[in-house]
């Protein structure tokens, strides 16, 4: 697939939940801004310099008065983007450096070329991502539980990299604040009956991203949230 020319896209808004990511968010926003005119960070009560760093890199920052959870941050960002008529697509992207600009661009191009309303990023459609044996088992178990509850057949239900066309984004109203929001968003998108696909992406695991929530313990917490909710 040939990626879009090196133009800055003004019709796609990137939404990033942000919580104590001052170390990484500047670089993440800098790179995204080379191809996307609109990058929105939703600061979820950070106690570090995340807001200042994100703003200095060129992001619009919306601030929660205190920590409400990643689901709430996503909902705030999506709702904000939808208030702008220029938002034809929304990309959800993580703040910790694990997602790649090239994957977001390829997913967006695929959505446009194939008239897809939803493109889910999947780390399990090829062998580039290496989560580790135990984490893979936990994540694939979470996928199986999610597929049963949603009726969809995903290979990766808890990947934060997604492309949503405006009509799909308008069908989202997240109420789960913790990791269960990832299943909730799949349920709500499935109910839209809009065309969707998965796209192979490379999730970059580093010591930093693992410390910030991509650890095996966090994967176990995903399963706990699924059972509770």
C-alpha positions as a Markdown table, in Angstrom:
| # | Residue | x | y | z |
|---|---|---|---|---|
| 1 | Unk | 0.0 | 0.0 | 0.0 |
| 2 | Unk | 1.4 | 3.4 | -1.0 |
| 3 | Unk | 1.1 | 6.0 | 1.8 |
| 4 | Unk | -0.3 | 9.4 | 1.3 |
| 5 | Unk | 2.0 | 12.2 | -0.1 |
| 6 | Unk | 3.9 | 14.1 | 2.5 |
| 7 | Unk | 1.1 | 16.7 | 3.0 |
| 8 | Unk | -0.3 | 17.7 | 6.3 |
| 9 | Unk | -3.8 | 16.3 | 6.7 |
| 10 | Unk | -6.4 | 18.8 | 8.1 |
| 11 | Unk | -9.4 | 16.5 | 7.9 |
| 12 | Unk | -8.1 | 13.9 | 10.5 |
| 13 | Unk | -7.9 | 14.7 | 14.2 |
| 14 | Unk | -5.5 | 12.7 | 16.4 |
| 15 | Unk | -6.8 | 12.2 | 20.0 |
| 16 | Unk | -4.2 | 11.2 | 22.7 |
| 17 | Unk | -5.1 | 10.4 | 26.3 |
| 18 | Unk | -2.4 | 12.0 | 28.4 |
| 19 | Unk | -1.3 | 11.2 | 32.0 |
| 20 | Unk | 2.2 | 11.9 | 33.3 |
| 21 | Unk | 3.9 | 11.4 | 29.9 |
| 22 | Unk | 6.2 | 14.5 | 30.0 |
| 23 | Unk | 9.2 | 12.3 | 29.0 |
| 24 | Unk | 7.6 | 11.1 | 25.7 |
| 25 | Unk | 4.7 | 13.3 | 24.7 |
| 26 | Unk | 6.8 | 16.0 | 23.1 |
| 27 | Unk | 8.4 | 13.6 | 20.6 |
| 28 | Unk | 5.1 | 11.9 | 19.9 |
| 29 | Unk | 3.3 | 15.2 | 19.1 |
| 30 | Unk | 6.3 | 16.5 | 17.1 |
| 31 | Unk | 6.2 | 13.5 | 14.8 |
| 32 | Unk | 2.4 | 13.5 | 14.5 |
| 33 | Unk | 2.3 | 17.2 | 13.6 |
| 34 | Unk | 4.5 | 16.5 | 10.6 |
| 35 | Unk | 1.5 | 14.9 | 9.0 |
| 36 | Unk | -1.6 | 15.9 | 11.0 |
| 37 | Unk | -2.7 | 19.5 | 11.5 |
| 38 | Unk | -4.9 | 18.7 | 14.5 |
| 39 | Unk | -3.4 | 16.8 | 17.5 |
| 40 | Unk | -5.5 | 16.9 | 20.7 |
| 41 | Unk | -4.1 | 15.7 | 24.0 |
| 42 | Unk | -6.6 | 15.2 | 26.9 |
| 43 | Unk | -4.6 | 15.7 | 30.1 |
| 44 | Unk | -6.2 | 13.4 | 32.7 |
| 45 | Unk | -4.9 | 15.1 | 35.8 |
| 46 | Unk | -1.1 | 14.9 | 35.2 |
| 47 | Unk | 1.2 | 16.0 | 38.0 |
| 48 | Unk | 4.2 | 16.4 | 35.8 |
| 49 | Unk | 5.0 | 18.8 | 32.9 |
| 50 | Unk | 2.9 | 16.9 | 30.4 |
| 51 | Unk | 0.7 | 19.8 | 29.5 |
| 52 | Unk | 3.4 | 22.3 | 29.0 |
| 53 | Unk | 5.5 | 19.8 | 26.9 |
| 54 | Unk | 2.5 | 18.8 | 24.7 |
| 55 | Unk | 1.5 | 22.5 | 24.1 |
| 56 | Unk | 5.1 | 23.4 | 23.3 |
| 57 | Unk | 5.1 | 20.6 | 20.6 |
| 58 | Unk | 2.0 | 22.1 | 19.0 |
| 59 | Unk | -0.9 | 20.0 | 20.5 |
| 60 | Unk | -4.2 | 21.4 | 21.7 |
| 61 | Unk | -4.6 | 20.4 | 25.3 |
| 62 | Unk | -7.9 | 19.8 | 27.1 |
| 63 | Unk | -7.5 | 19.3 | 30.8 |
| 64 | Unk | -9.5 | 17.2 | 33.2 |
| 65 | Unk | -9.5 | 18.7 | 36.7 |
| 66 | Unk | -8.5 | 15.3 | 38.2 |
| 67 | Unk | -7.8 | 11.8 | 37.0 |
| 68 | Unk | -10.9 | 10.3 | 35.4 |
| 69 | Unk | -9.3 | 7.3 | 33.5 |
| 70 | Unk | -8.3 | 6.6 | 30.0 |
| 71 | Unk | -11.8 | 5.9 | 28.8 |
| 72 | Unk | -13.0 | 9.3 | 30.0 |
| 73 | Unk | -10.0 | 11.0 | 28.3 |
| 74 | Unk | -10.8 | 9.3 | 25.0 |
| 75 | Unk | -14.4 | 10.3 | 25.2 |
| 76 | Unk | -13.5 | 13.9 | 25.9 |
| 77 | Unk | -11.1 | 14.0 | 23.0 |
| 78 | Unk | -13.5 | 12.4 | 20.6 |
| 79 | Unk | -16.3 | 14.7 | 21.6 |
| 80 | Unk | -14.1 | 17.7 | 21.2 |
| 81 | Unk | -12.9 | 16.7 | 17.7 |
| 82 | Unk | -16.5 | 16.1 | 16.6 |
| 83 | Unk | -17.4 | 19.7 | 17.4 |
| 84 | Unk | -15.2 | 20.7 | 14.4 |
| 85 | Unk | -16.8 | 20.2 | 11.0 |
| 86 | Unk | -13.4 | 19.5 | 9.5 |
| 87 | Unk | -13.0 | 16.3 | 11.5 |
| 88 | Unk | -13.8 | 13.6 | 8.9 |
| 89 | Unk | -11.7 | 11.0 | 10.7 |
| 90 | Unk | -10.3 | 10.6 | 14.2 |
| 91 | Unk | -7.2 | 8.6 | 15.1 |
| 92 | Unk | -6.8 | 7.4 | 18.7 |
| 93 | Unk | -3.1 | 7.2 | 19.6 |
| 94 | Unk | -1.1 | 6.5 | 22.8 |
| 95 | Unk | 1.2 | 9.0 | 24.5 |
| 96 | Unk | 4.0 | 6.6 | 25.5 |
| 97 | Unk | 5.7 | 6.1 | 22.1 |
| 98 | Unk | 4.5 | 2.6 | 21.4 |
| 99 | Unk | 2.5 | 3.6 | 18.3 |
| 100 | Unk | 4.0 | 4.5 | 15.0 |
| 101 | Unk | 3.0 | 7.4 | 12.7 |
| 102 | Unk | 3.5 | 5.2 | 9.6 |
| 103 | Unk | 0.9 | 2.7 | 10.9 |
| 104 | Unk | -1.6 | 5.5 | 11.6 |
| 105 | Unk | -1.1 | 6.9 | 8.1 |
| 106 | Unk | -1.5 | 3.4 | 6.5 |
| 107 | Unk | -4.7 | 2.7 | 8.4 |
| 108 | Unk | -6.2 | 6.1 | 7.5 |
| 109 | Unk | -5.3 | 5.6 | 3.8 |
| 110 | Unk | -7.0 | 2.1 | 4.0 |
| 111 | Unk | -10.1 | 3.6 | 5.5 |
| 112 | Unk | -10.4 | 6.1 | 2.7 |
| 113 | Unk | -9.5 | 3.7 | -0.1 |
| 114 | Unk | -11.8 | 0.9 | 1.0 |
| 115 | Unk | -14.6 | 3.1 | 2.4 |
| 116 | Unk | -14.2 | 1.7 | 5.9 |
| 117 | Unk | -15.7 | 3.5 | 8.9 |
| 118 | Unk | -13.4 | 1.7 | 11.4 |
| 119 | Unk | -9.9 | 0.4 | 11.2 |
| 120 | Unk | -8.6 | -1.4 | 14.3 |
| 121 | Unk | -4.8 | -1.7 | 14.7 |
| 122 | Unk | -3.7 | -5.3 | 15.4 |
| 123 | Unk | -0.3 | -6.4 | 16.8 |
| 124 | Unk | -1.2 | -10.0 | 16.1 |
| 125 | Unk | -1.7 | -10.0 | 12.3 |
| 126 | Unk | 2.1 | -10.3 | 11.7 |
| 127 | Unk | 5.1 | -11.2 | 13.8 |
| 128 | Unk | 6.8 | -7.7 | 14.2 |
| 129 | Unk | 5.4 | -7.1 | 17.7 |
| 130 | Unk | 6.9 | -9.3 | 20.5 |
| 131 | Unk | 4.8 | -8.8 | 23.7 |
| 132 | Unk | 6.3 | -11.9 | 25.4 |
| 133 | Unk | 4.7 | -15.3 | 25.9 |
| 134 | Unk | 2.7 | -14.7 | 29.0 |
| 135 | Unk | 1.5 | -11.2 | 27.9 |
| 136 | Unk | 0.4 | -12.7 | 24.5 |
| 137 | Unk | -1.6 | -15.4 | 26.3 |
| 138 | Unk | -3.3 | -12.8 | 28.5 |
| 139 | Unk | -4.1 | -10.4 | 25.6 |
| 140 | Unk | -5.4 | -13.2 | 23.4 |
| 141 | Unk | -7.6 | -14.4 | 26.2 |
| 142 | Unk | -8.9 | -10.9 | 26.5 |
| 143 | Unk | -9.6 | -10.9 | 22.8 |
| 144 | Unk | -11.6 | -14.1 | 23.0 |
| 145 | Unk | -13.7 | -12.7 | 25.9 |
| 146 | Unk | -14.3 | -9.5 | 24.0 |
| 147 | Unk | -15.3 | -11.3 | 20.8 |
| 148 | Unk | -17.8 | -13.3 | 22.6 |
| 149 | Unk | -19.3 | -10.2 | 24.2 |
| 150 | Unk | -19.3 | -8.1 | 21.1 |
| 151 | Unk | -20.0 | -10.5 | 18.3 |
| 152 | Unk | -17.0 | -9.3 | 16.3 |
| 153 | Unk | -13.9 | -11.4 | 15.4 |
| 154 | Unk | -10.9 | -9.3 | 16.2 |
| 155 | Unk | -7.4 | -10.5 | 16.8 |
| 156 | Unk | -6.4 | -7.6 | 19.0 |
| 157 | Unk | -9.2 | -5.9 | 21.1 |
| 158 | Unk | -7.0 | -3.8 | 23.3 |
| 159 | Unk | -4.8 | -1.8 | 20.9 |
| 160 | Unk | -5.2 | 1.9 | 21.4 |
| 161 | Unk | -4.4 | 2.7 | 17.7 |
| 162 | Unk | -7.7 | 3.1 | 15.8 |
| 163 | Unk | -9.1 | 5.1 | 12.9 |
| 164 | Unk | -12.7 | 6.1 | 13.2 |
| 165 | Unk | -14.7 | 7.8 | 10.4 |
| 166 | Unk | -16.9 | 10.6 | 11.7 |
| 167 | Unk | -20.1 | 8.5 | 11.6 |
| 168 | Unk | -18.4 | 5.8 | 13.6 |
| 169 | Unk | -17.0 | 8.2 | 16.2 |
| 170 | Unk | -20.5 | 9.7 | 16.6 |
| 171 | Unk | -21.7 | 6.2 | 17.9 |
| 172 | Unk | -19.3 | 6.2 | 20.8 |
| 173 | Unk | -20.3 | 7.2 | 24.4 |
| 174 | Unk | -17.8 | 5.7 | 26.8 |
| 175 | Unk | -18.7 | 5.2 | 30.4 |
| 176 | Unk | -16.0 | 2.8 | 31.5 |
| 177 | Unk | -13.0 | 4.7 | 32.9 |
| 178 | Unk | -10.4 | 2.0 | 33.3 |
| 179 | Unk | -9.1 | -0.6 | 30.7 |
| 180 | Unk | -12.7 | -2.0 | 30.2 |
| 181 | Unk | -13.3 | 1.0 | 28.0 |
| 182 | Unk | -11.3 | -0.9 | 25.2 |
| 183 | Unk | -14.0 | -3.5 | 25.2 |
| 184 | Unk | -16.8 | -0.9 | 25.5 |
| 185 | Unk | -15.6 | 0.9 | 22.5 |
| 186 | Unk | -15.6 | -2.3 | 20.4 |
| 187 | Unk | -19.1 | -3.1 | 21.6 |
| 188 | Unk | -20.4 | 0.4 | 20.6 |
| 189 | Unk | -18.6 | 0.4 | 17.3 |
| 190 | Unk | -20.0 | -3.1 | 16.5 |
| 191 | Unk | -23.5 | -1.8 | 17.1 |
| 192 | Unk | -23.1 | 0.8 | 14.4 |
| 193 | Unk | -23.0 | -2.0 | 11.8 |
| 194 | Unk | -20.5 | 0.1 | 9.8 |
| 195 | Unk | -17.8 | -1.4 | 7.7 |
| 196 | Unk | -14.6 | -2.2 | 9.6 |
| 197 | Unk | -11.3 | -4.0 | 9.2 |
| 198 | Unk | -8.1 | -4.8 | 11.2 |
| 199 | Unk | -4.7 | -3.6 | 10.0 |
| 200 | Unk | -1.3 | -5.0 | 11.0 |
| 201 | Unk | 0.7 | -2.6 | 13.2 |
| 202 | Unk | 3.9 | -2.8 | 15.0 |
| 203 | Unk | 3.6 | -1.9 | 18.7 |
| 204 | Unk | 6.9 | -0.8 | 20.1 |
| 205 | Unk | 7.5 | -2.1 | 23.6 |
| 206 | Unk | 10.3 | -0.4 | 25.6 |
| 207 | Unk | 11.3 | -0.4 | 29.2 |
| 208 | Unk | 9.5 | 3.0 | 29.5 |
| 209 | Unk | 6.2 | 1.9 | 27.9 |
| 210 | Unk | 6.2 | -1.3 | 30.0 |
| 211 | Unk | 6.7 | 0.8 | 33.2 |
| 212 | Unk | 3.9 | 3.1 | 32.0 |
| 213 | Unk | 1.2 | 0.5 | 31.7 |
| 214 | Unk | 2.2 | -2.1 | 29.1 |
| 215 | Unk | 3.5 | -4.6 | 31.7 |
| 216 | Unk | 2.1 | -8.1 | 32.2 |
| 217 | Unk | 0.4 | -6.9 | 35.4 |
| 218 | Unk | -1.5 | -4.4 | 33.3 |
| 219 | Unk | -2.6 | -7.1 | 30.9 |
| 220 | Unk | -3.9 | -9.1 | 33.9 |
| 221 | Unk | -5.8 | -6.0 | 35.0 |
| 222 | Unk | -7.5 | -5.9 | 31.6 |
| 223 | Unk | -8.9 | -9.4 | 32.2 |
| 224 | Unk | -10.0 | -8.4 | 35.7 |
| 225 | Unk | -11.9 | -5.4 | 34.3 |
| 226 | Unk | -13.5 | -7.6 | 31.7 |
| 227 | Unk | -14.8 | -10.0 | 34.3 |
| 228 | Unk | -16.0 | -7.2 | 36.6 |
| 229 | Unk | -17.7 | -5.3 | 33.9 |
